[in-house]
Amino acid sequence: MIFNQPKDNNLQTTTVWIEIKVAVPVSWADAVANYLMEQGANGIAEENQVTSAGIASADRNIILNAYFKKDASILCRITAIRNYLTSLSTLTGTTKFELITNEIEDQDWNAQWKSFFQPIKVTQRIVIKPSWTNYWKRADEIIIELDPGMAFGTGTHPSTRLCLKAIEEIADKIDEHNKHALLDVGTGSGILAIAAALLGIPHVVGIDIDYQAVACAKNNAKKNNVSGKIILSDMPLHTVNGLFSIIVANILPQTLIDLKKDLINHLAPCGYLILSGILKEKAMEVTEAFAGDISFNKETEDEGWSCLVFNRS
């Protein structure tokens, strides 16, 4: 998912913006976000609840808020977006989407955009906060400072929350001798790798085939003072050396299945494999694909998304 900051750093106060809010099934989210960016959106934020504007966020629906400059082409862009969503609805046979537009003044732009990203307590100990907010830290809490960027993973998405909870639970459960290394496959923003380092896992590796995501993750690791504890790279999984006591992969279900052999081959004895990015209806398919080669531990759910935990004997 794209969470993008405003492209223009020196906006003029006379600029007027159009906010386009669309409620779509979660399975459309990546495709729709990418299309909105192609249509010229200067920023996109994801919302998971009913808004004051009146778009209902039904089960397994999300709201994407996209921001466009109001210019001569805006009506054409809105029409193109509506036509694109209609085509998706026809192709998938999914219930209809919702789309509304609002006009906002330029001076409200940054405040409106930033209002979607407030401190979030995602586990018993992990709190994620943007750099522009203050948060009074409890003694036992771990603070991850993370600003939305081009890479997936700001802690707001259910699959990211599920992975963070699983990492925290496993890191607390296994003894220090076995808690030696974690591999984050498809690291995105680096949030899971950063959390692992802050939870005390001494050796953390994060990989992503998108070099822009790796650059984003490195920047986030530096902000959180864990650059020296994490190796971040765009190397493919099969080229990674070593075994890991915890492997986490928050990516598409079919990609998880395609990577099954390499994921299991990199898992240390008694290690844990955490898989997410999986809609609930796809969980059984992924479970069955892995169950013959590794022991199923448990499944957790959040807003229609599943996280599967396996362990190696």
Backbone bond lengths (Angstrom), bond angles and torsions (degrees), N, CA, C in turn:
res aa  C-N    CA-C-N  psi(-1)  N-CA   C-N-CA  omega(-1)  CA-C   N-CA-C  phi
1 M - - - 1.454 - - 1.515 110.04 -
2 I 1.333 115.85 143.84 1.458 120.30 179.79 1.516 109.72 -96.64
3 F 1.320 116.00 126.18 1.454 122.43 170.03 1.513 105.09 -121.09
4 N 1.328 117.25 100.26 1.456 119.84 -168.27 1.509 111.19 -111.87
5 Q 1.320 116.34 139.52 1.450 121.61 176.57 1.521 109.98 -80.70
6 P 1.341 118.13 161.18 1.452 120.96 176.92 1.521 111.08 -54.40
7 K 1.336 115.29 137.76 1.461 119.66 -179.11 1.519 111.90 -75.73
8 D 1.328 117.13 -31.06 1.454 120.45 -174.37 1.509 110.29 -97.26
9 N 1.314 117.36 119.74 1.459 121.37 -178.67 1.517 112.50 -88.11
10 N 1.328 117.19 -16.99 1.461 120.87 -177.24 1.521 110.06 -122.82
11 L 1.330 115.62 60.53 1.451 120.54 -176.53 1.527 110.81 -70.66
12 Q 1.322 115.46 141.73 1.456 120.14 177.80 1.523 109.13 -84.10
13 T 1.307 116.54 146.38 1.459 120.34 -175.61 1.520 112.23 -68.83
14 T 1.328 117.93 -12.48 1.457 120.43 -179.91 1.524 112.21 -85.55
15 T 1.328 117.55 -8.64 1.458 120.49 -177.62 1.526 110.42 -69.12
16 V 1.333 115.28 137.65 1.461 121.41 174.49 1.525 107.40 -112.54
17 W 1.324 115.77 138.83 1.460 121.47 -177.23 1.518 110.69 -114.96
18 I 1.320 115.53 149.36 1.458 122.15 172.93 1.527 108.07 -109.82
19 E 1.314 115.10 123.05 1.466 121.05 174.76 1.527 107.68 -95.14
20 I 1.321 116.38 121.36 1.464 121.75 176.30 1.521 107.72 -106.77
21 K 1.330 115.78 119.55 1.466 121.53 -179.03 1.523 107.78 -109.47
22 V 1.324 116.28 124.50 1.459 119.80 177.61 1.523 109.41 -125.22
23 A 1.323 116.12 134.36 1.463 122.20 173.42 1.523 107.27 -103.76
24 V 1.323 116.35 118.99 1.465 121.49 -175.60 1.526 109.81 -137.70
25 P 1.332 117.96 160.28 1.468 120.09 174.09 1.525 110.49 -61.01
26 V 1.315 116.47 147.85 1.463 120.14 -177.81 1.523 112.21 -59.63
27 S 1.330 117.14 -29.15 1.462 119.73 -179.32 1.523 112.42 -67.41
28 W 1.339 117.15 -17.40 1.460 120.80 177.71 1.525 112.20 -90.26
29 A 1.306 118.14 -10.78 1.466 121.71 -162.79 1.525 113.62 -54.37
30 D 1.332 117.19 -50.36 1.465 119.56 -177.42 1.517 111.59 -63.18
31 A 1.345 116.13 -45.67 1.464 120.15 -178.27 1.523 111.23 -62.91
32 V 1.333 116.63 -43.31 1.466 120.11 -178.38 1.524 110.69 -68.50
33 A 1.336 117.27 -42.10 1.467 119.90 178.78 1.524 110.93 -60.68
34 N 1.322 116.19 -42.99 1.466 119.57 178.54 1.523 111.23 -63.74
35 Y 1.335 116.80 -39.77 1.471 119.65 179.76 1.528 110.71 -66.32
36 L 1.321 117.05 -40.01 1.467 120.20 177.59 1.525 111.05 -60.71
37 M 1.334 116.48 -40.01 1.459 119.70 177.07 1.523 111.07 -65.58
38 E 1.340 116.22 -39.97 1.465 119.86 178.04 1.527 111.43 -62.83
39 Q 1.328 116.65 -30.60 1.460 121.12 179.02 1.528 112.58 -80.69
40 G 1.341 116.74 -1.82 1.460 119.71 173.73 1.509 116.22 105.36
41 A 1.337 117.96 16.03 1.465 119.60 178.62 1.522 110.21 -60.80
42 N 1.332 116.21 134.57 1.463 120.86 177.04 1.519 112.44 -85.79
43 G 1.308 117.40 -13.73 1.451 121.05 178.19 1.510 109.92 -168.72
44 I 1.321 116.52 148.49 1.460 122.19 177.76 1.521 108.39 -135.32
45 A 1.320 115.81 135.12 1.464 120.65 175.02 1.515 108.54 -128.93
46 E 1.324 115.89 145.20 1.458 121.50 178.75 1.512 109.37 -100.13
47 E 1.324 115.21 138.10 1.460 121.27 -179.61 1.512 107.45 -127.21
48 N 1.330 117.51 140.18 1.460 120.40 -175.46 1.520 113.81 -115.79
49 Q 1.315 117.57 15.02 1.452 118.81 -177.63 1.516 111.28 -140.72
50 V 1.341 115.30 169.18 1.454 120.70 178.42 1.519 109.10 -61.05
51 T 1.309 117.38 136.75 1.451 121.56 -177.51 1.510 110.86 -104.48
52 S 1.325 114.85 161.35 1.456 120.07 177.59 1.514 111.25 -64.98
53 A 1.343 116.62 -19.69 1.460 119.98 179.45 1.517 111.46 -75.17
54 G 1.329 117.12 -12.78 1.448 119.42 172.31 1.510 116.13 99.84
55 I 1.327 118.86 7.08 1.459 119.20 174.85 1.520 108.03 -81.38
56 A 1.323 116.56 122.64 1.454 119.86 -179.83 1.515 110.14 -79.59
57 S 1.328 115.78 131.82 1.463 120.20 176.94 1.518 108.19 -99.55
58 A 1.323 116.50 93.13 1.449 121.37 -176.94 1.519 109.72 -74.79
59 D 1.355 115.76 172.66 1.457 119.39 178.10 1.518 109.87 -54.49
60 R 1.335 115.21 132.20 1.446 124.08 176.91 1.521 111.88 62.69
61 N 1.308 117.68 23.76 1.455 122.41 168.69 1.522 108.25 -111.67
62 I 1.314 116.07 147.80 1.453 119.92 173.09 1.516 108.73 -126.00
63 I 1.306 115.23 163.42 1.455 121.46 176.58 1.517 108.21 -113.08
64 L 1.323 116.15 127.90 1.457 121.97 173.95 1.519 108.22 -107.36
65 N 1.312 115.61 127.73 1.466 122.22 178.97 1.521 108.08 -108.09
66 A 1.329 116.57 113.21 1.466 121.52 -177.85 1.522 109.13 -114.03
67 Y 1.337 115.99 144.01 1.464 121.55 -175.04 1.528 110.35 -119.92
68 F 1.338 114.77 126.33 1.459 122.71 -178.50 1.521 109.61 -126.19
69 K 1.341 116.07 145.51 1.457 119.43 170.22 1.528 108.79 -66.65
70 K 1.323 116.21 138.81 1.460 119.95 175.19 1.524 108.42 -79.83
71 D 1.330 115.39 111.74 1.457 120.09 178.44 1.522 108.67 -142.17
72 A 1.327 117.04 -170.77 1.462 121.30 -174.72 1.524 112.62 -64.52
73 S 1.340 116.98 -20.83 1.466 120.06 -175.81 1.522 113.56 -96.16
74 I 1.321 118.27 -0.53 1.461 119.59 -170.65 1.526 112.90 -63.08
75 L 1.339 117.23 -38.81 1.466 119.19 179.79 1.525 110.91 -64.96
76 C 1.333 116.41 -38.34 1.467 120.17 176.73 1.524 110.70 -64.08
77 R 1.331 116.59 -39.09 1.466 120.48 179.35 1.529 110.80 -64.93
78 I 1.329 115.99 -44.15 1.469 119.83 179.50 1.523 110.31 -61.56
79 T 1.344 116.26 -42.95 1.464 120.58 178.44 1.524 111.00 -62.27
80 A 1.333 116.53 -42.93 1.467 120.58 179.57 1.527 111.20 -63.04
81 I 1.327 116.36 -40.76 1.470 120.57 179.08 1.523 110.52 -65.02
82 R 1.328 116.11 -43.96 1.471 119.89 179.33 1.531 110.33 -62.59
83 N 1.336 116.71 -42.48 1.468 120.33 179.23 1.530 111.25 -64.20
84 Y 1.336 115.94 -38.70 1.464 120.06 178.72 1.530 110.72 -63.21
85 L 1.326 116.38 -44.38 1.461 120.49 179.67 1.524 111.14 -66.06
86 T 1.326 116.40 -37.48 1.463 120.49 176.81 1.524 110.61 -62.58
87 S 1.337 116.30 -41.31 1.468 120.48 178.21 1.526 111.13 -63.15
88 L 1.330 116.62 -42.61 1.464 120.10 177.46 1.524 111.08 -61.57
89 S 1.322 115.74 -41.33 1.460 120.70 179.94 1.524 110.80 -62.33
90 T 1.336 116.02 -41.71 1.464 120.78 179.54 1.525 111.22 -67.19
91 L 1.322 116.16 -44.14 1.466 121.13 -177.48 1.523 112.59 -65.53
92 T 1.324 116.19 -38.24 1.470 120.26 -174.41 1.520 113.26 -94.85
93 G 1.333 116.72 -14.20 1.458 119.66 -176.03 1.513 112.77 66.98
94 T 1.335 115.86 23.14 1.462 122.10 -177.43 1.520 110.19 -85.74
95 T 1.311 116.27 152.09 1.458 119.90 176.71 1.514 110.69 -56.98
96 K 1.303 115.61 155.72 1.464 119.69 -169.75 1.524 112.40 -64.26
97 F 1.299 114.36 153.76 1.456 124.54 177.39 1.531 109.39 -86.02
98 E 1.333 115.54 173.73 1.467 121.15 171.98 1.519 109.05 -127.58
99 L 1.322 116.63 143.51 1.462 122.10 178.93 1.519 108.99 -143.44
100 I 1.331 117.04 128.35 1.457 121.30 172.66 1.525 108.64 -135.83
101 T 1.319 116.14 160.22 1.467 120.90 179.48 1.521 110.10 -126.43
102 N 1.324 115.63 148.16 1.463 122.94 175.06 1.518 108.87 -134.03
103 E 1.317 116.25 147.36 1.460 121.01 175.09 1.521 108.66 -100.56
104 I 1.336 116.76 130.84 1.460 119.93 179.85 1.523 109.56 -129.93
105 E 1.316 115.22 147.37 1.459 120.43 179.41 1.524 110.18 -78.01
106 D 1.314 115.22 152.83 1.460 121.36 -176.57 1.523 113.23 -57.56
107 Q 1.329 117.18 -39.22 1.456 118.60 -175.90 1.529 111.82 -66.94
108 D 1.347 116.59 -15.89 1.459 120.29 178.08 1.528 112.28 -92.97
109 W 1.335 117.23 -4.97 1.463 121.01 -171.15 1.521 113.08 -59.95
110 N 1.317 117.17 -57.86 1.463 119.21 -177.16 1.519 111.92 -63.27
111 A 1.336 116.82 -41.06 1.464 120.10 179.49 1.522 110.46 -63.78
112 Q 1.337 116.73 -41.74 1.461 120.93 -179.75 1.521 110.23 -64.21
113 W 1.333 116.28 -45.14 1.459 120.90 -178.25 1.524 110.90 -66.76
114 K 1.329 116.23 -45.73 1.463 119.78 -177.07 1.528 112.73 -69.47
115 S 1.336 116.84 -22.34 1.464 119.52 -176.91 1.520 112.07 -63.71
116 F 1.340 117.45 -20.19 1.453 120.28 179.33 1.524 112.11 -76.50
117 F 1.319 117.97 -14.74 1.455 121.42 -172.84 1.522 110.03 -121.17
118 Q 1.320 116.10 93.70 1.452 124.12 178.62 1.533 108.51 -115.73
119 P 1.340 118.59 165.47 1.471 119.36 177.33 1.527 111.74 -54.76
120 I 1.317 115.73 136.45 1.460 121.55 -178.26 1.519 108.45 -127.46
121 K 1.315 116.67 126.66 1.468 121.18 173.96 1.525 106.63 -91.48
122 V 1.325 117.15 105.66 1.458 120.65 -171.44 1.523 113.54 -96.11
123 T 1.342 117.28 -20.61 1.461 121.49 176.48 1.528 107.57 -140.05
124 Q 1.323 116.28 -173.60 1.461 119.61 177.67 1.521 111.94 -59.74
125 R 1.346 116.41 -31.36 1.468 119.63 -175.13 1.521 114.87 -120.62
126 I 1.323 118.17 -23.81 1.467 120.70 -172.04 1.522 111.62 -90.97
127 V 1.323 115.29 125.24 1.466 122.69 175.40 1.524 107.62 -121.02
128 I 1.331 116.40 132.50 1.460 121.45 177.09 1.517 108.36 -109.87
129 K 1.327 116.28 129.17 1.461 119.91 -178.48 1.523 110.96 -135.83
130 P 1.349 116.90 142.81 1.465 119.70 171.03 1.523 109.85 -72.39
131 S 1.328 116.30 160.20 1.467 120.59 -176.55 1.520 112.69 -66.68
132 W 1.332 117.76 -22.04 1.469 119.87 -174.59 1.526 113.34 -89.20
133 T 1.336 117.77 3.71 1.458 119.78 179.06 1.524 110.37 -115.03
134 N 1.331 115.38 155.80 1.464 121.84 174.72 1.522 109.47 -101.67
135 Y 1.314 116.35 148.65 1.454 120.42 178.59 1.519 108.67 -148.42
136 W 1.341 115.68 129.41 1.466 120.44 178.87 1.523 108.56 -85.72
137 K 1.312 115.73 110.35 1.459 122.89 -173.55 1.519 111.77 -79.65
138 R 1.338 115.85 131.94 1.453 120.91 169.85 1.517 109.39 -77.82
139 A 1.319 116.32 159.93 1.469 120.64 -174.91 1.522 112.42 -59.74
140 D 1.340 117.29 -35.00 1.467 119.80 -175.48 1.522 113.23 -94.02
141 E 1.323 118.46 2.86 1.459 120.73 -175.82 1.529 112.53 -88.98
142 I 1.314 114.49 150.91 1.464 123.01 174.24 1.521 107.09 -112.17
143 I 1.317 116.83 123.95 1.462 121.38 -178.32 1.523 109.44 -102.77
144 I 1.331 115.66 125.21 1.461 121.30 172.80 1.519 107.35 -109.34
145 E 1.328 116.19 118.98 1.466 120.18 177.31 1.519 108.06 -92.54
146 L 1.325 115.52 119.23 1.458 119.87 -173.37 1.517 109.46 -145.74
147 D 1.329 116.42 118.97 1.459 121.06 175.32 1.517 109.28 -96.14
148 P 1.331 117.72 141.50 1.463 120.17 178.42 1.521 110.85 -58.37
149 G 1.312 115.93 136.92 1.462 121.31 178.09 1.509 109.68 -140.87
150 M 1.327 117.60 -155.66 1.452 120.69 -177.09 1.525 112.94 -79.55
151 A 1.302 119.35 -13.42 1.459 120.87 -174.45 1.522 111.19 -97.58
152 F 1.324 114.68 151.29 1.448 121.99 179.74 1.525 110.64 -67.13
153 G 1.358 116.21 140.25 1.460 119.54 170.37 1.500 115.00 112.85
154 T 1.342 117.10 81.09 1.457 119.74 174.63 1.522 111.01 -113.49
155 G 1.321 116.77 4.25 1.457 120.21 -179.35 1.504 113.79 91.92
156 T 1.336 117.53 -8.56 1.455 119.92 -179.20 1.518 111.90 -84.35
157 H 1.314 117.87 -23.00 1.461 120.20 -176.04 1.528 110.30 -81.54
158 P 1.349 117.11 139.46 1.464 119.82 -178.11 1.524 114.10 -54.92
159 S 1.335 117.80 -39.18 1.469 118.79 -178.26 1.525 111.65 -66.07
160 T 1.337 116.86 -34.69 1.469 119.94 176.49 1.523 110.38 -67.38
161 R 1.329 116.73 -43.36 1.471 120.32 178.23 1.527 111.02 -59.91
162 L 1.325 115.96 -44.12 1.461 120.04 -179.51 1.529 111.49 -60.59
163 C 1.325 116.41 -41.78 1.468 120.07 179.03 1.521 111.56 -65.46
164 L 1.326 116.60 -42.50 1.465 120.15 179.22 1.528 110.92 -61.39
165 K 1.324 116.58 -42.27 1.463 120.28 179.06 1.527 110.92 -64.18
166 A 1.331 116.21 -41.13 1.466 119.85 -179.90 1.524 111.22 -66.47
167 I 1.327 117.12 -42.65 1.471 120.40 178.83 1.522 110.46 -61.64
168 E 1.338 116.80 -45.84 1.462 120.24 -179.61 1.524 110.92 -61.47
169 E 1.323 116.53 -45.21 1.465 120.63 -178.36 1.527 111.50 -62.69
170 I 1.324 116.40 -44.75 1.464 120.12 -178.37 1.526 111.07 -70.52
171 A 1.328 116.66 -41.04 1.472 120.08 178.87 1.520 111.18 -61.38
172 D 1.333 117.38 -34.05 1.464 121.01 178.47 1.529 111.87 -76.59
173 K 1.343 115.57 -25.38 1.461 119.77 -172.78 1.526 113.24 -87.29
174 I 1.326 117.48 -41.14 1.463 118.92 -175.06 1.529 110.69 -80.70
175 D 1.319 115.69 151.57 1.465 119.35 -176.49 1.532 110.56 -76.14
176 E 1.317 115.21 165.94 1.468 121.24 -174.96 1.530 111.99 -61.02
177 H 1.317 116.96 -32.22 1.469 120.27 -178.76 1.528 111.37 -64.32
178 N 1.341 116.20 -38.29 1.462 120.46 -177.52 1.525 113.10 -89.79
179 K 1.339 116.85 -15.20 1.470 120.61 -176.62 1.529 109.71 -87.34
180 H 1.335 115.87 60.08 1.464 117.64 -171.23 1.521 113.89 -101.17
181 A 1.346 118.90 -24.68 1.461 117.98 -173.77 1.522 111.38 -157.71
182 L 1.343 115.19 144.29 1.469 121.77 175.83 1.518 108.74 -130.90
183 L 1.329 115.66 138.50 1.461 122.84 175.52 1.524 108.94 -115.87
184 D 1.326 116.45 124.03 1.465 123.43 178.83 1.528 107.57 -106.45
185 V 1.326 116.40 109.02 1.466 122.00 -176.57 1.527 109.25 -95.92
186 G 1.335 116.34 118.70 1.462 121.07 -173.30 1.514 109.28 80.78
187 T 1.318 116.30 55.48 1.472 121.50 -167.90 1.521 113.97 -65.58
188 G 1.344 118.39 -26.30 1.465 120.05 178.68 1.510 112.14 59.26
189 S 1.315 116.76 -119.77 1.466 121.96 179.75 1.520 112.64 -72.35
190 G 1.332 117.33 -11.86 1.460 121.51 -177.62 1.509 113.89 87.51
191 I 1.326 117.36 7.06 1.464 120.51 -172.83 1.528 112.31 -60.65
192 L 1.331 117.89 -40.20 1.465 119.84 -177.98 1.526 111.24 -71.24
193 A 1.322 116.33 -40.04 1.468 120.28 177.46 1.522 110.87 -64.93
194 I 1.330 116.65 -41.47 1.470 120.90 178.77 1.523 110.25 -63.01
195 A 1.334 116.53 -44.68 1.464 120.42 178.63 1.522 110.78 -59.86
196 A 1.327 116.71 -42.91 1.465 120.47 179.99 1.525 111.25 -60.75
197 A 1.329 116.44 -43.93 1.470 120.06 179.22 1.521 111.01 -63.47
198 L 1.328 116.92 -42.01 1.466 120.69 -179.65 1.526 111.90 -70.39
199 L 1.337 117.01 -24.16 1.464 121.21 176.78 1.529 112.20 -81.22
200 G 1.321 116.62 -1.97 1.455 119.99 173.81 1.510 116.19 99.79
201 I 1.326 118.12 7.11 1.463 119.58 175.83 1.527 107.77 -73.25
202 P 1.324 118.71 120.10 1.473 120.89 -167.47 1.521 115.79 -72.37
203 H 1.322 117.63 -28.18 1.469 120.05 -176.64 1.528 108.40 -127.30
204 V 1.329 117.30 113.93 1.467 122.24 -176.43 1.523 109.20 -126.30
205 V 1.327 115.84 132.16 1.463 122.22 176.47 1.525 108.39 -124.60
206 G 1.322 116.92 131.24 1.457 122.23 175.59 1.513 109.64 -122.34
207 I 1.331 117.10 129.59 1.462 120.41 -179.86 1.526 110.06 -126.46
208 D 1.324 115.27 149.79 1.464 121.48 177.42 1.521 107.60 -156.39
209 I 1.327 117.15 136.67 1.467 119.72 -179.39 1.522 111.83 -74.43
210 D 1.331 117.22 -11.65 1.464 122.32 177.95 1.530 108.85 -92.39
211 Y 1.323 117.09 111.85 1.468 120.06 -176.74 1.525 111.60 -65.41
212 Q 1.354 117.65 -28.24 1.466 120.00 177.34 1.525 110.44 -67.25
213 A 1.333 116.54 -37.53 1.460 120.25 176.79 1.521 110.39 -64.17
214 V 1.323 117.01 -40.92 1.467 120.84 179.14 1.523 110.54 -62.62
215 A 1.334 116.85 -41.85 1.472 120.35 177.73 1.520 110.74 -62.43
216 C 1.339 116.44 -41.16 1.467 121.31 177.56 1.523 110.27 -63.51
217 A 1.331 116.78 -44.03 1.464 121.12 -179.49 1.526 111.36 -63.34
218 K 1.332 117.12 -40.68 1.467 120.40 178.37 1.525 111.12 -62.72
219 N 1.317 116.38 -40.48 1.463 120.44 178.22 1.526 110.78 -63.99
220 N 1.335 116.49 -41.97 1.463 120.37 179.43 1.528 111.61 -67.91
221 A 1.330 117.09 -37.30 1.469 120.25 177.24 1.524 110.43 -63.05
222 K 1.323 116.46 -40.09 1.467 120.81 178.39 1.523 110.61 -63.75
223 K 1.336 117.37 -43.41 1.466 121.39 179.42 1.521 111.67 -59.45
224 N 1.332 115.63 -33.05 1.464 120.31 -176.63 1.529 113.10 -98.89
225 N 1.338 115.74 13.29 1.468 122.31 173.70 1.527 113.59 58.67
226 V 1.342 115.97 37.11 1.467 119.06 177.92 1.533 111.62 -125.52
227 S 1.329 117.11 16.29 1.470 119.93 -179.32 1.519 112.09 -55.54
228 G 1.321 117.02 -37.31 1.457 120.75 -178.65 1.512 114.21 -75.86
229 K 1.340 117.16 -7.57 1.462 121.16 -177.25 1.523 112.87 -107.06
230 I 1.338 117.16 -6.59 1.463 121.47 -174.98 1.523 110.11 -127.62
231 I 1.323 115.96 134.11 1.466 121.71 169.76 1.526 107.09 -100.22
232 L 1.326 117.30 123.09 1.463 122.30 -179.43 1.518 108.93 -119.66
233 S 1.333 116.25 132.13 1.459 119.65 -173.10 1.524 110.66 -154.65
234 D 1.352 115.54 158.14 1.464 120.50 173.72 1.534 111.09 -97.85
235 M 1.319 117.33 20.35 1.468 120.83 178.33 1.529 110.30 -67.90
236 P 1.331 118.18 145.40 1.466 121.09 175.19 1.526 110.67 -67.31
237 L 1.319 116.00 155.58 1.462 120.99 -177.06 1.527 112.05 -57.51
238 H 1.326 118.05 -41.82 1.468 119.59 -173.91 1.528 112.95 -67.56
239 T 1.341 117.24 -14.52 1.473 119.99 179.40 1.527 113.03 -94.17
240 V 1.330 117.42 -4.48 1.466 121.10 -179.87 1.526 109.35 -72.31
241 N 1.320 116.56 136.58 1.463 121.56 179.42 1.525 111.07 -95.97
242 G 1.329 116.14 147.74 1.454 121.08 171.79 1.514 114.41 97.36
243 L 1.341 114.14 171.73 1.456 123.16 177.11 1.520 108.99 -112.29
244 F 1.333 115.84 152.04 1.461 121.05 -174.23 1.526 109.95 -128.97
245 S 1.328 115.74 137.91 1.463 120.41 179.52 1.522 111.83 -74.40
246 I 1.334 116.91 -25.18 1.464 122.04 175.31 1.527 107.85 -135.84
247 I 1.325 116.21 129.98 1.462 121.59 171.31 1.517 107.59 -122.83
248 V 1.324 116.58 131.14 1.458 121.33 177.90 1.518 108.34 -124.40
249 A 1.335 116.19 134.71 1.463 121.87 178.60 1.523 108.22 -137.54
250 N 1.315 116.14 112.58 1.466 122.58 -178.89 1.531 107.47 -112.43
251 I 1.324 115.07 77.25 1.462 121.50 -174.93 1.532 109.53 -139.73
252 L 1.315 118.06 -173.64 1.458 121.98 -175.27 1.527 111.52 -66.78
253 P 1.347 117.88 145.98 1.467 121.11 -177.13 1.527 114.07 -54.98
254 Q 1.327 117.76 -45.40 1.458 119.25 -178.32 1.524 111.41 -65.88
255 T 1.334 116.37 -35.33 1.466 119.86 176.88 1.525 110.38 -65.40
256 L 1.329 116.79 -39.47 1.468 120.36 176.09 1.525 110.59 -58.37
257 I 1.324 115.51 -45.68 1.468 119.96 -179.37 1.527 110.42 -64.93
258 D 1.326 116.40 -41.66 1.468 120.21 179.38 1.532 111.95 -63.18
259 L 1.334 116.23 -31.10 1.471 121.10 -177.82 1.529 113.05 -92.68
260 K 1.328 117.18 5.44 1.468 121.35 -172.19 1.532 112.56 -51.33
261 K 1.300 117.44 -50.45 1.465 120.45 -176.26 1.523 111.35 -59.73
262 D 1.326 116.66 -47.49 1.467 119.97 -178.66 1.525 111.58 -67.63
263 L 1.326 117.79 -37.61 1.466 120.70 178.50 1.527 110.25 -61.55
264 I 1.316 116.58 -48.65 1.463 120.56 -177.90 1.529 111.13 -67.72
265 N 1.323 116.68 -38.30 1.471 120.11 -179.80 1.526 112.74 -63.61
266 H 1.331 116.85 -24.84 1.468 120.47 -179.66 1.530 112.87 -92.88
267 L 1.331 117.36 0.03 1.460 120.80 -176.97 1.527 110.51 -90.46
268 A 1.324 115.88 127.01 1.464 121.54 -179.65 1.530 110.63 -71.20
269 P 1.342 118.10 157.94 1.465 120.35 173.05 1.531 110.27 -54.78
270 C 1.323 115.63 138.06 1.473 123.18 -176.79 1.533 112.13 67.62
271 G 1.330 117.48 11.61 1.458 120.68 -179.35 1.518 113.02 -80.86
272 Y 1.336 114.82 166.11 1.466 122.08 -178.17 1.526 110.29 -116.42
273 L 1.340 115.57 136.45 1.459 122.72 176.60 1.523 108.46 -113.63
274 I 1.334 116.34 121.29 1.466 122.96 -178.89 1.524 108.07 -109.93
275 L 1.331 116.80 120.93 1.465 121.68 -179.04 1.522 109.74 -120.25
276 S 1.337 117.03 130.91 1.461 120.10 175.83 1.528 108.96 -147.54
277 G 1.352 115.83 -167.26 1.456 120.61 -168.36 1.518 109.70 82.44
278 I 1.326 115.90 21.44 1.466 122.82 -170.40 1.533 110.08 -115.51
279 L 1.324 117.29 119.65 1.457 119.86 171.71 1.527 109.20 -66.27
280 K 1.322 116.44 148.92 1.460 121.57 -175.19 1.524 112.26 -51.48
281 E 1.335 117.28 -41.39 1.464 119.45 -176.70 1.530 113.09 -70.32
282 K 1.332 117.15 -13.28 1.463 121.15 177.82 1.530 112.49 -98.08
283 A 1.327 116.87 -6.07 1.468 120.70 -173.10 1.527 112.29 -62.43
284 M 1.321 117.28 -42.27 1.462 119.97 -178.76 1.524 111.32 -64.03
285 E 1.326 116.56 -38.98 1.468 120.65 178.78 1.530 111.07 -60.49
286 V 1.329 116.39 -44.00 1.464 120.10 179.86 1.528 110.37 -69.99
287 T 1.330 116.75 -42.07 1.467 121.01 179.36 1.520 110.97 -57.75
288 E 1.326 116.40 -46.96 1.464 120.59 -178.81 1.527 111.71 -65.33
289 A 1.334 116.36 -33.98 1.465 119.73 -180.00 1.526 111.78 -65.63
290 F 1.345 116.70 -34.25 1.467 120.76 -176.31 1.526 113.13 -96.02
291 A 1.334 117.61 -24.55 1.466 121.18 -168.35 1.524 113.45 -62.14
292 G 1.317 118.56 -27.99 1.459 119.89 -179.09 1.515 113.57 -72.90
293 D 1.317 117.35 -17.30 1.464 121.25 -174.75 1.524 113.66 -113.81
294 I 1.321 117.00 -11.59 1.466 120.97 -174.14 1.527 107.79 -155.68
295 S 1.328 117.89 152.95 1.463 121.56 -174.69 1.527 111.53 -81.05
296 F 1.328 115.68 129.29 1.466 120.58 176.16 1.520 109.17 -75.36
297 N 1.332 116.50 132.58 1.463 121.83 -178.43 1.521 111.34 -102.44
298 K 1.353 116.54 -59.64 1.461 118.70 179.49 1.520 110.74 -166.88
299 E 1.338 114.56 165.46 1.464 122.41 175.07 1.522 108.76 -123.77
300 T 1.321 117.13 134.88 1.459 121.91 172.85 1.521 108.32 -120.05
301 E 1.349 115.92 156.42 1.463 120.48 -175.17 1.522 110.64 -132.89
302 D 1.329 114.77 152.25 1.464 121.71 177.00 1.529 107.92 -156.46
303 E 1.321 116.87 113.48 1.466 123.09 175.89 1.526 112.92 52.21
304 G 1.323 116.43 44.28 1.459 120.19 176.58 1.512 115.13 85.05
305 W 1.338 117.49 2.05 1.464 122.32 177.84 1.525 109.30 -108.66
306 S 1.324 116.13 149.46 1.466 121.58 -178.60 1.522 111.49 -118.70
307 C 1.318 114.53 150.76 1.463 122.68 171.89 1.525 106.71 -127.38
308 L 1.316 116.49 126.40 1.457 122.34 -178.02 1.522 109.59 -109.08
309 V 1.317 116.25 133.39 1.464 121.42 178.32 1.526 108.53 -118.08
310 F 1.321 115.36 127.55 1.459 123.02 176.26 1.527 108.29 -120.41
311 N 1.331 116.17 158.81 1.466 117.45 172.81 1.519 110.43 -140.54
312 R 1.315 114.04 153.80 1.460 121.22 -176.68 1.518 109.04 -103.18
313 S 1.313 115.89 131.38 1.467 119.39 -178.29 1.522 110.68 -81.72
